[in-house]
Amino acid sequence: MTFIIGLGNPGAKYQQTKHNAGFIALDYLAEKLQMPKFRLQKNYQAQVSQKEKLFLVKPQTYMNKSGDAILYLKKKHPQEFKQLSNLVTSSLSNFFVVHDDLDLELGNFKIQFGKGPKVHNGLNSIYAALGTDQFWHVRVGIDSRGGDRSIPSDKYVLMPFSVAEQEIFDQVSKQVADELILKL
């Protein structure tokens, strides 16, 4: 089984913000794979779309508590997580987390194993829940400040995309979906 987690914050207030890059990219992936519509599953604390052995998950616990939803997912699917995990390296080879990344410029993305941004509270929560950072990080760049750091990071990530930024982000989200499909 493959799990792809998209990080973001629930609710209309956050829907088109930079911090919801993971949710938005997962929507593109679900559409491209013709997955069933995302449905809120309270027991998972997440919106879930499942088709055969592919599980797409958008935690509804708010970004900084994303690990709470992952803990429940791990409890509900212990066999799958055991099969995913390499006992020698404690790595999860079929576990992907799609997230915003301020270390990358808008328009860029990286898919890296065991390597995320310098600081990301949603990922820190997942690291704590899983006891490892050894999984696929799908790092989607959201920084379009051009070196201007007058807006603090915690405020910047909660700002909506401008029209021009949204166009760039939509193109990158489609590229991310294509790359993820190649890894499935």
Contact map, one row per residue, 1 for C-alpha under 8 A:
1110000000000000000000000000000000000000000000000000111000000000000000000000000100010000000001000000000000000000000000000000000000000000000000000000000000000000000000000000000000000000
1111000000000000000000000000000000000000000000000000111000000000000000000000000000000000000001100000000000000000000000000000000000000000000000000000000000000000000000000000000000000001
1111100000000000000000000000000000000000000000000000011110000000000000000000000000000000000001110000000000000000000000000000000000000000000000000000000000000000000000000000000000000000
0111110000000000000000000000000000000000000000000000011110000000000000000000000000000000000000111100000000000000000000000000000000000000000000000000000000000000000000000000000000000000
0011111000000000000001000100000000000000000000000000000111100000000000000000000000000000000000111100000000000000000000000000000000000000000000000000000000000000000000000000000000000000
0001111100000000000011111100000000000000000000000000000111100000000000000000000000000000000000001110000000000000000000000000000000000000000000000000000000000000000000000000000000000000
0000111110000000001111100000000000000000000000000000000001100010010000000000000000000000000000001111000000000000000000000100000000000000000000000000000000000000000000000000000000000000
0000011111000000001111100000000000000000000000000000000001110110000000000000000000000000000000000010000000000000000000000000000000000000000000000000000000000000000000000000000000000000
0000001111100110001100000000000000000000000000000000000000111110000000000000000000000000000000000000000000000000000000000000000000000000000000000000000000000000000000000000000000000000
0000000111110110000000000000000000000000000000000000000000011100000000000000000000000000000000000000000000000000000000000000000000000000000000000000000000000000000000000000000000000000
0000000011111110000000000000000000000000000000000000000000000000000000000000000000000000000000000000000000000000000000000000000000000000000000000000000000000000000000000000000000000000
0000000001111110000000000000000000000000000000000000000000000000000000000000000000000000000000000000000000000000000000000000000000000000000000000000000000000000000000000000000000000000
0000000000111110000000000000000000000000000000000000000000000000000000000000000000000000000000000000000000000000000000000000000000000000000000000000000000000000000000000000000000000000
0000000011111111101100000000000000000000000000000000000000000000000000000000000000000000000000000000000000000000000000000000000000000000000000000000000000000101000000000000000000000000
0000000011111111100100000000000000000000000000000000000000000000000000000000000000000000000000000000000000000000000000000000000000000000000000000000000000000000000000000000000000000000
0000000000000111110100010000000000000000000000000000000000000000000000000000000000000000000000000000000000000000000000000000000000000000000000000000000000000001100000000000000000000000
0000000000000111111110000000000000000000000000000000000000000000000000000000000000000000000000000000000000000000000000000000000000000000000000000000000000001111100000000000000000000000
0000000000000001111110000000000000000000000000000000000000000000000000000000000000000000000000000001000000000000000000000000000000000000000001000000000000011111100000000000000000000000
0000001110000100111111000000000000000000000000000000000000000000000000000000000000000000000000000011000000000000000000000000000000000000000000000000000000001100000000000000000000000000
0000001110000111111111110000000000000000000000000000000000000000000000000000000000000000000000000011000000000000000000000000000000000000000000000000000000000000000000000000000000000000
0000011100000000111111111000000000000000000000000000000000000000000000000000000000000000000000000111000000000000000000000000000000000000000101000000000000000000000000000000000000000000
0000111100000000001111111100000000000000000000000000000000000000000000000000000000000000000000001111000000000000000000000000000000000000000100000000000000000000000000000000000000000000
0000011100000000000111111110000000000000000000000000000001000000000000000000000000000000000000000100000000000000000000000000000000000000000000000000000000000000000000000000000000000000
0000010000000001000111111111000000000000000000000000000000000000000000000000000000000000000000000000000000000000000000000000000000000000000000000000000000000000000000000000100000000000
0000010000000000000011111111100000000000000000000000000000000000000000000000000000000000000000000100000000000000000000000000000000000000000000000000000000000000000000000000110110000000
0000110000000000000001111111110000000000000000000000000100000000000000000000000000000000000000000100000000000000000000000000000000000000000000000000000000000000000000000000000010000000
0000000000000000000000111111111000000000000000000000000000000000000000000000000000000000000000000000000000000000000000000000000000000000000000000000000000000000000000000000000000000000
0000000000000000000000011111111100000000000000000000000000000000000000000000000000000000000000000000000000000000000000000000000000000000000000000000000000000000000000000000110010000000
0000000000000000000000001111111110000000000000000000000000000000000000000000000000000000000000000000000000000000000000000000000000000000000000000000000000000000000000000000010011000000
0000000000000000000000000111111111110000000000001000000100000000000000000000000000000000000000000000000000000000000000000000000000000000000000000000000000000000000000000000000000000000
0000000000000000000000000011111111100000000000000000000000000000000000000000000000000000000000000000000000000000000000000000000000000000000000000000000000000000000000000000000000000000
0000000000000000000000000001111111100000000000000000000000000000000000000000000000000000000000000000000000000000000000000000000000000000000000000000000000000000000000000000000010000000
0000000000000000000000000000111111100000000000000000000000000000000000000000000000000000000000000000000000000000000000000000000000000000000000000000000000000000000000000000000000000000
0000000000000000000000000000011111110000000000000000000000000000000000000000000000000000000000000000000000000000000000000000000000000000000000000000000000000000000000000000000000000000
0000000000000000000000000000011111111000000000001110000000000000000000000000000000000000000000000000000000000000000000000000000000000000000000000000000000000000000000000000000000000000
0000000000000000000000000000010001111100000000001110000000000000000000000000000000000000000000000000000000000000000000000000000000000000000000000000000000000000000000000000000000000000
0000000000000000000000000000000000111110000000001000000000000000000000000000000000000000000000000000000000000000000000000000000000000000000000000000000000000000000000000000000000000000
0000000000000000000000000000000000011111000000111000000000000000000000000000000000000000000000000000000000000000000000000000000000000000000000000000000000000000000000000000000000000000
0000000000000000000000000000000000001111100000111000000000000000000000000000000000000000000000000000000000000000000000000000000000000000000000000000000000000000000000000000000000000000
0000000000000000000000000000000000000111110011110000000000000000000000000000000000000000000000000000000000000000000000000000000000000000000000000000000000000000000000000000000000000000
0000000000000000000000000000000000000011111111110000000000000000000000000000000000000000000000000000000000000000000000000000000000000000000000000000000000000000000000000000000000000000
0000000000000000000000000000000000000001111111000000000000000000000000000000000000000000000000000000000000000000000000000000000000000000000000000000000000000000000000000000000000000000
0000000000000000000000000000000000000000111111000000000000000000000000010000000000000000000000000000000000000000000000000000000000000000000000000000000000000000000000000000000000000000
0000000000000000000000000000000000000000111111100000000000100000000010011000000000000000000000000000000000000000000000000000000000000000000000000000000000000000000000000000000000000000
0000000000000000000000000000000000000001111111100000000000111000000110010000000000000000000000000000000000000000000000000000000000000000000000000000000000000000000000000000000000000000
0000000000000000000000000000000000000001111111110000000011111000000010000000000000000000000000000000000000000000000000000000000000000000000000000000000000000000000000000000000000000000
0000000000000000000000000000000000000111100111111000000011110000000000000000000000000000000000000000000000000000000000000000000000000000000000000000000000000000000000000000000000000000
0000000000000000000000000000000000000111100001111100001111000000000000000000000000000000000000000000000000000000000000000000000000000000000000000000000000000000000000000000000000000000
0000000000000000000000000000010000111110000000111110001110000000000000000000000000000000000000000000000000000000000000000000000000000000000000000000000000000000000000000000000000000000
0000000000000000000000000000000000110000000000011111111100000000000000000000000000000000000000000000000000000000000000000000000000000000000000000000000000000000000000000000000000000000
0000000000000000000000000000000000110000000000001111111000000000000000000000000000000000000000000000000000000000000000000000000000000000000000000000000000000000000000000000000000000000
0000000000000000000000000000000000000000000000000111110000000000000000000000000000000000000000000000000000000000000000000000000000000000000000000000000000000000000000000000000000000000
1100000000000000000000000000000000000000000000000111111000000000000000000000000000000000000000000000000000000000000000000000000000000000000000000000000000000000000000000000000000000000
1111000000000000000000000000000000000000000000000111111100000000000000000000000000000000000000000000000000000000000000000000000000000000000000000000000000000000000000000000000000000000
1111000000000000000000000000000000000000000000011110111110000000000000000000000000000000000000000000000000000000000000000000000000000000000000000000000000000000000000000000000000000000
0011110000000000000000000100010000000000000000011100011111000000000000000000000000000000000000000000000000000000000000000000000000000000000000000000000000000000000000000000000000000000
0011110000000000000000000000000000000000000001111000001111100000000000000000000000000000000000000000000000000000000000000000000000000000000000000000000000000000000000000000000000000000
0000111100000000000000100000000000000000000001110000000111110000000000000000000000000000000000000000000000000000000000000000000000000000000000000000000000000000000000000000000000000000
0000111110000000000000000000000000000000000111100000000011111110010011000000000000000000000000000000000000000000000000000000000000000000000000000000000000000000000000000000000000000000
0000000111000000000000000000000000000000000011100000000001111100010010000000000000000000000000000000000000000000000000000000000000000000000000000000000000000000000000000000000000000000
0000000011000000000000000000000000000000000011000000000000111111110110000000000000000000000000000000000000000000000000000000000000000000000000000000000000000000000000000000000000000000
0000000111000000000000000000000000000000000000000000000000111111110000000000000000000000000000000000000000000000000000000000000000000000000000000000000000000000000000000000000000000000
0000001110000000000000000000000000000000000000000000000000101111110000000000000000000000000000000000000000000000000000001100000000000000000000000000000000000000000000000000000000000000
0000000000000000000000000000000000000000000000000000000000001111111000000000000000000000000000000000000000000000000000001101100000000000000000000000000000000000000000000000000000000000
0000000000000000000000000000000000000000000000000000000000001111111110000000000000000000000000000000000000000000000000000100100000000000000000000000000000000000000000000000000000000000
0000001000000000000000000000000000000000000000000000000000111111111111000000000000000000000000000000000000000000000000000110110000000000000000000000000000000000000000000000000000000000
0000000000000000000000000000000000000000000000000000000000000001111111100000000000000000000000000000000000000000000000000110111111000000000000000000000000000000000000000000000000000000
0000000000000000000000000000000000000000000010000000000000001000111111110000000000000000000000000000000000000000000000000000110010000000000000000000000000000000000000000000000000000000
0000000000000000000000000000000000000000000111000000000000111000111111111000000000000000000000000000000000000000000000000000000000000000000000000000000000000000000000000000000000000000
0000000000000000000000000000000000000000000000000000000000100000011111111100000000000000000000000000000000000000000000000000010011000000000000000000000000000000000000000000000000000000
0000000000000000000000000000000000000000000000000000000000000000001111111110000000000000000000000000000000000000000000000000000011000000000000000000000000000000000000000000000000000000
0000000000000000000000000000000000000000001110000000000000000000000111111111000000000000000000000000000000000000000000000000000000000000000000000000000000000000000000000000000000000000
0000000000000000000000000000000000000000000100000000000000000000000011111111100000000000000000000000000000000000000000000000000000000000000000000000000000000000000000000000000000000000
0000000000000000000000000000000000000000000000000000000000000000000001111111110010000000000000000000000000000000000000000000000000000000000000000000000000000000000000000000000000000000
0000000000000000000000000000000000000000000000000000000000000000000000111111110000000000000000000000000000000000000000000000000000000000000000000000000000000000000000000000000000000000
0000000000000000000000000000000000000000000000000000000000000000000000011111110000000000000000000000000000000000000000000000000000000000000000000000000000000000000000000000000000000000
0000000000000000000000000000000000000000000000000000000000000000000000001111111110000000000000000000000000000000000000000000000000000000000000000000000000000000000000000000000000000000
0000000000000000000000000000000000000000000000000000000000000000000000000111111111000000000000000000000000000000000000000000000000000000000000000000000000000000000000000000000000000000
0000000000000000000000000000000000000000000000000000000000000000000000000000111111100000000000000000000000000000000000000000000000000000000000000000000000000000000000000000000000000000
1000000000000000000000000000000000000000000000000000000000000000000000000000111111110000000000000000000000000000000000000000000000000000000000000000000000000000000000000000000000000000
0000000000000000000000000000000000000000000000000000000000000000000000000100111111111000000100000000000000000000000000000000000000000000000000000000000000000000000000000000000000000000
0000000000000000000000000000000000000000000000000000000000000000000000000000011111111000000000000000000000000000000000000000000000000000000000000000000000000000000000000000000000000000
0000000000000000000000000000000000000000000000000000000000000000000000000000001111111100000000000000000000000000000000000000000000000000000000000000000000000000000000000000000000000000
1000000000000000000000000000000000000000000000000000000000000000000000000000000111111100001111100000000000000000000000000000000000000000000000000000000000000000000000000000000000000000
0000000000000000000000000000000000000000000000000000000000000000000000000000000011111110011110000000000000000000000000000000000000000000000000000000000000000000000000000000000000000000
0000000000000000000000000000000000000000000000000000000000000000000000000000000000111111111110000000000000000000000000000000000000000000000000000000000000000000000000000000000000000000
0000000000000000000000000000000000000000000000000000000000000000000000000000000000001111111000000000000000000000000000000000000000000000000000000000000000000000000000000000000000000000
0000000000000000000000000000000000000000000000000000000000000000000000000000000000000111110000000000000000000000000000000000000000000000000000000000000000000000000000000000000000000000
0000000000000000000000000000000000000000000000000000000000000000000000000000000000000111111000000000000000000000000000000000000000000000000000000000000000000000000000000000000000000000
0000000000000000000000000000000000000000000000000000000000000000000000000000000000001111111100000000000000000000000000000000000000010100000000000000000000000000000000000000000000000000
0000000000000000000000000000000000000000000000000000000000000000000000000000000000011110111110000000000000000000000000000000000000011110000000000000000000000000000000000000000000000000
0000000000000000000000000000000000000000000000000000000000000000000000000000000010011100011111100000000000000000000000000000000000000111000000000000000000000000000000000000000000000000
0000000000000000000000000000000000000000000000000000000000000000000000000000000000011100001111100000000000000000000000000000000000000011000000000000000000000000000000000000000000000000
1110000000000000000000000000000000000000000000000000000000000000000000000000000000010000000111110000000000000000000000000000000000000011000000000000000000000000000000000000000000000000
0111100000000000000000000000000000000000000000000000000000000000000000000000000000010000000111111000000000000000000000000000000000000011000000000000000000000000000000000000000000000000
0011100000000000000000000000000000000000000000000000000000000000000000000000000000000000000001111100000000000000000000000000000000000011110000000000000000000000000000000000000000000000
0001111000000000000001000000000000000000000000000000000000000000000000000000000000000000000000111110000000000000000000000000000000000011110000000000000000000000000000000000000000000000
0001111000000000000011101100000000000000000000000000000000000000000000000000000000000000000000011111000000000000000000000000000000000000111100000000000000000000000000000000000000000000
0000011100000000001111000000000000000000000000000000000000000000000000000000000000000000000000001111100000000000000000000000000000000000111100000000000000000000000000000000000000000000
0000001000000000011111000000000000000000000000000000000000000000000000000000000000000000000000000111110000000000000000000000000000000000001111000000000000000000000000000000000000000000
0000000000000000000000000000000000000000000000000000000000000000000000000000000000000000000000000011111100000000000010010000000000000000001111100000000000000000000000000000000000000000
0000000000000000000000000000000000000000000000000000000000000000000000000000000000000000000000000001111110000000000010000000000000000000000011100000000010000000000000000000000000000000
0000000000000000000000000000000000000000000000000000000000000000000000000000000000000000000000000000111110000000000011000000000000000000000010100000000000000000000000000000000000000000
0000000000000000000000000000000000000000000000000000000000000000000000000000000000000000000000000000111111011000000000000000000000000000001111100000000000000000000000000000000000000000
0000000000000000000000000000000000000000000000000000000000000000000000000000000000000000000000000000011111110000000000000000000000000000000011110000000000000000000000000000000000000000
0000000000000000000000000000000000000000000000000000000000000000000000000000000000000000000000000000000111110000000000000000000000000000000111110000000000000000000010011000000000000000
0000000000000000000000000000000000000000000000000000000000000000000000000000000000000000000000000000000011111000000000000000000000000000000111000000000000000000000000011011000000000000
0000000000000000000000000000000000000000000000000000000000000000000000000000000000000000000000000000000111111100000000000000000000000000000110000000000000000000000000000001000000000000
0000000000000000000000000000000000000000000000000000000000000000000000000000000000000000000000000000000100111110000000000000000000000000011110000000000000000000000000000001000100000000
0000000000000000000000000000000000000000000000000000000000000000000000000000000000000000000000000000000000011111000000000000000000000000111100000000000000000000000000000000000000000000
0000000000000000000000000000000000000000000000000000000000000000000000000000000000000000000000000000000000001111100000000000000000000001111000000000000000000000000000000000000000000000
0000000000000000000000000000000000000000000000000000000000000000000000000000000000000000000000000000000000000111111100000000000000000001111000000000000000000000000000000000000000000000
0000000000000000000000000000000000000000000000000000000000000000000000000000000000000000000000000000000000000011111000000000000000000111100000000000000000000000000000000000000000000000
0000000000000000000000000000000000000000000000000000000000000000000000000000000000000000000000000000000000000001111100000000000000001111100000000000000000000000000000000000000000000000
0000000000000000000000000000000000000000000000000000000000000000000000000000000000000000000000000000000000000001111110000000000000001101100000000000000000000000000000000000000000000000
0000000000000000000000000000000000000000000000000000000000000000000000000000000000000000000000000000000000000001011111000010000000000000101000000000000000000000000000000000000000000000
0000000000000000000000000000000000000000000000000000000000000000000000000000000000000000000000000000111000000000001111110000000000000000001000000000000000000000000000000000000000000000
0000000000000000000000000000000000000000000000000000000000000000000000000000000000000000000000000000001000000000000111110000000000000000000000000000000000000000000000000000000000000000
0000000000000000000000000000000000000000000000000000000000000000000000000000000000000000000000000000000000000000000011111000000000000000000000000000000000000000000000000000000000000000
0000000000000000000000000000000000000000000000000000000000000000000000000000000000000000000000000000100000000000000011111111000000000000000000000000000000000000000000000000000000000000
0000000000000000000000000000000000000000000000000000000000000011000000000000000000000000000000000000000000000000000000111111100000000000000000000000000000000000000000000000000000000000
0000001000000000000000000000000000000000000000000000000000000011111000000000000000000000000000000000000000000000000000011111110000000000000000000000000000000000000000000000000000000000
0000000000000000000000000000000000000000000000000000000000000000011000000000000000000000000000000000000000000000000100011111111000000000000000000000000000000000000000000000000000000000
0000000000000000000000000000000000000000000000000000000000000001000000000000000000000000000000000000000000000000000000011111111100000000000000000000000000000000000000000000000000000000
0000000000000000000000000000000000000000000000000000000000000001111100000000000000000000000000000000000000000000000000001111111110000000000000000000000000000000000000000000000000000000
0000000000000000000000000000000000000000000000000000000000000000011101000000000000000000000000000000000000000000000000000111111111000000000000000000000000000000000000000000000000000000
0000000000000000000000000000000000000000000000000000000000000000001000000000000000000000000000000000000000000000000000000011111111111000000000000000000000000000000000000000000000000000
0000000000000000000000000000000000000000000000000000000000000000001000000000000000000000000000000000000000000000000000000001111111110000000000000000000000000000000000000000000000000000
0000000000000000000000000000000000000000000000000000000000000000001101100000000000000000000000000000000000000000000000000000111111100000000000000000000000000000000000000000000000000000
0000000000000000000000000000000000000000000000000000000000000000001001100000000000000000000000000000000000000000000000000000011111111000000000000000000000000000000000000000000000000000
0000000000000000000000000000000000000000000000000000000000000000000000000000000000000000000000000000000000000000000000000000001111111000000000000000000000000000000000000000000000000000
0000000000000000000000000000000000000000000000000000000000000000000000000000000000000000011000000000000000000000000000000000001101111110000000000000000000000000000000000000000000000000
0000000000000000000000000000000000000000000000000000000000000000000000000000000000000000001000000000000000000000011000000000001001111110000000000000000000000000000000000000000000000000
0000000000000000000000000000000000000000000000000000000000000000000000000000000000000000011100000000000000000000111000000000000000011111000000000000000000000000000000000000000000000000
0000000000000000000000000000000000000000000000000000000000000000000000000000000000000000001111111000000000000000110000000000000000011111100000000000000000000000000000000000000000000000
0000000000000000000000000000000000000000000000000000000000000000000000000000000000000000000111111000000000000011111000000000000000000111110000000000000000000000000000000000000000000000
0000000000000000000000000000000000000000000000000000000000000000000000000000000000000000000000011110000000000111111100000000000000000011111000000000000000000000000000000000000000000000
0000000000000000000000000000000000000000000000000000000000000000000000000000000000000000000000011110000000001111000000000000000000000001111100000000000000000000000000000000000100000000
0000000000000000000000000000000000000000000000000000000000000000000000000000000000000000000000000111100100001111000110000000000000000000111110000000000000000000000000000000000000000000
0000000000000000000011000000000000000000000000000000000000000000000000000000000000000000000000000111100101111100000000000000000000000000011111000000000000000000000000000001000000000000
0000000000000000000000000000000000000000000000000000000000000000000000000000000000000000000000000001111111111000000000000000000000000000001111100000000000000000000000000000000000000000
0000000000000000010010000000000000000000000000000000000000000000000000000000000000000000000000000001110111100000000000000000000000000000000111110000000000000000000000001000000000000000
0000000000000000000000000000000000000000000000000000000000000000000000000000000000000000000000000000111111000000000000000000000000000000000011111100000000000000000000000000000000000000
0000000000000000000000000000000000000000000000000000000000000000000000000000000000000000000000000000000011000000000000000000000000000000000001111100000000000000000010000000000000000000
0000000000000000000000000000000000000000000000000000000000000000000000000000000000000000000000000000000000000000000000000000000000000000000000111111100000000000000000000000000000000000
0000000000000000000000000000000000000000000000000000000000000000000000000000000000000000000000000000000000000000000000000000000000000000000000111111000000000000000000000000000000000000
0000000000000000000000000000000000000000000000000000000000000000000000000000000000000000000000000000000000000000000000000000000000000000000000001111100000000000000000000000000000000000
0000000000000000000000000000000000000000000000000000000000000000000000000000000000000000000000000000000000000000000000000000000000000000000000001111111000000000000000000000000000000000
0000000000000000000000000000000000000000000000000000000000000000000000000000000000000000000000000000000000000000000000000000000000000000000000001011111110000000000000000000000000000000
0000000000000000000000000000000000000000000000000000000000000000000000000000000000000000000000000000000000000000000000000000000000000000000000000001111100000000000000000000000000000000
0000000000000000000000000000000000000000000000000000000000000000000000000000000000000000000000000000000000000000000000000000000000000000000000000001111110110000000000000000000000000000
0000000000000000000000000000000000000000000000000000000000000000000000000000000000000000000000000000000000000000000000000000000000000000000000000000111111110000000000000000000000000000
0000000000000000000000000000000000000000000000000000000000000000000000000000000000000000000000000000010000000000000000000000000000000000000000000000101111111000000000000000000000000000
0000000000000000000000000000000000000000000000000000000000000000000000000000000000000000000000000000000000000000000000000000000000000000000000000000000111111100000000000000000000000000
0000000000000000000000000000000000000000000000000000000000000000000000000000000000000000000000000000000000000000000000000000000000000000000000000000001111111110000000000000000000000000
0000000000000000010000000000000000000000000000000000000000000000000000000000000000000000000000000000000000000000000000000000000000000000000000000000001111111110000000000000000000000000
0000000000000000111000000000000000000000000000000000000000000000000000000000000000000000000000000000000000000000000000000000000000000000000000000000000011111110000000000000000000000000
0000000000000100111000000000000000000000000000000000000000000000000000000000000000000000000000000000000000000000000000000000000000000000000000000000000001111111000000000000000000000000
0000000000000000110000000000000000000000000000000000000000000000000000000000000000000000000000000000000000000000000000000000000000000000000000000000000000111111100000000000000000000000
0000000000000101110000000000000000000000000000000000000000000000000000000000000000000000000000000000000000000000000000000000000000000000000000000000000000000111110000000000000000000000
0000000000000001110000000000000000000000000000000000000000000000000000000000000000000000000000000000000000000000000000000000000000000000000000000000000000000011111111000000000000000000
0000000000000000000000000000000000000000000000000000000000000000000000000000000000000000000000000000000000000000000000000000000000000000000000000000000000000001111111000000000000000000
0000000000000000000000000000000000000000000000000000000000000000000000000000000000000000000000000000000000000000000000000000000000000000000000000000000000000000111111100000000000000000
0000000000000000000000000000000000000000000000000000000000000000000000000000000000000000000000000000000000000000000000000000000000000000000000000000000000000000111111110000000000000000
0000000000000000000000000000000000000000000000000000000000000000000000000000000000000000000000000000000001000000000000000000000000000000000000010000000000000000111111111000000000000000
0000000000000000000000000000000000000000000000000000000000000000000000000000000000000000000000000000000000000000000000000000000000000000000000000000000000000000111111111100000000000000
0000000000000000000000000000000000000000000000000000000000000000000000000000000000000000000000000000000000000000000000000000000000000000000000000000000000000000001111111110000000000000
0000000000000000000000000000000000000000000000000000000000000000000000000000000000000000000000000000000001100000000000000000000000000000000000000000000000000000000111111111000000000000
0000000000000000000000000000000000000000000000000000000000000000000000000000000000000000000000000000000001100000000000000000000000000000000001000000000000000000000011111111100000000000
0000000000000000000000000000000000000000000000000000000000000000000000000000000000000000000000000000000000000000000000000000000000000000000000000000000000000000000001111111110000000000
0000000000000000000000000000000000000000000000000000000000000000000000000000000000000000000000000000000000100000000000000000000000000000000000000000000000000000000000111111111000000000
0000000000000000000000000000000000000000000000000000000000000000000000000000000000000000000000000000000000111000000000000000000000000000000100000000000000000000000000011111111100000000
0000000000000000000000011001000000000000000000000000000000000000000000000000000000000000000000000000000000000000000000000000000000000000000000000000000000000000000000001111111110000000
0000000000000000000000001001100000000000000000000000000000000000000000000000000000000000000000000000000000000000000000000000000000000000000000000000000000000000000000000111111111000000
0000000000000000000000000000000000000000000000000000000000000000000000000000000000000000000000000000000000000000000000000000000000000000000000000000000000000000000000000011111111100000
0000000000000000000000001000000000000000000000000000000000000000000000000000000000000000000000000000000000001000000000000000000000000000010000000000000000000000000000000001111111110000
0000000000000000000000001101100100000000000000000000000000000000000000000000000000000000000000000000000000000000000000000000000000000000000000000000000000000000000000000000111111111000
0000000000000000000000000000100000000000000000000000000000000000000000000000000000000000000000000000000000000000000000000000000000000000000000000000000000000000000000000000011111111100
0000000000000000000000000000000000000000000000000000000000000000000000000000000000000000000000000000000000000000000000000000000000000000000000000000000000000000000000000000001111111110
0000000000000000000000000000000000000000000000000000000000000000000000000000000000000000000000000000000000000000000000000000000000000000000000000000000000000000000000000000000111111111
0000000000000000000000000000000000000000000000000000000000000000000000000000000000000000000000000000000000000000000000000000000000000000000000000000000000000000000000000000000011111111
0000000000000000000000000000000000000000000000000000000000000000000000000000000000000000000000000000000000000000000000000000000000000000000000000000000000000000000000000000000001111111
0000000000000000000000000000000000000000000000000000000000000000000000000000000000000000000000000000000000000000000000000000000000000000000000000000000000000000000000000000000000111111
0100000000000000000000000000000000000000000000000000000000000000000000000000000000000000000000000000000000000000000000000000000000000000000000000000000000000000000000000000000000011111
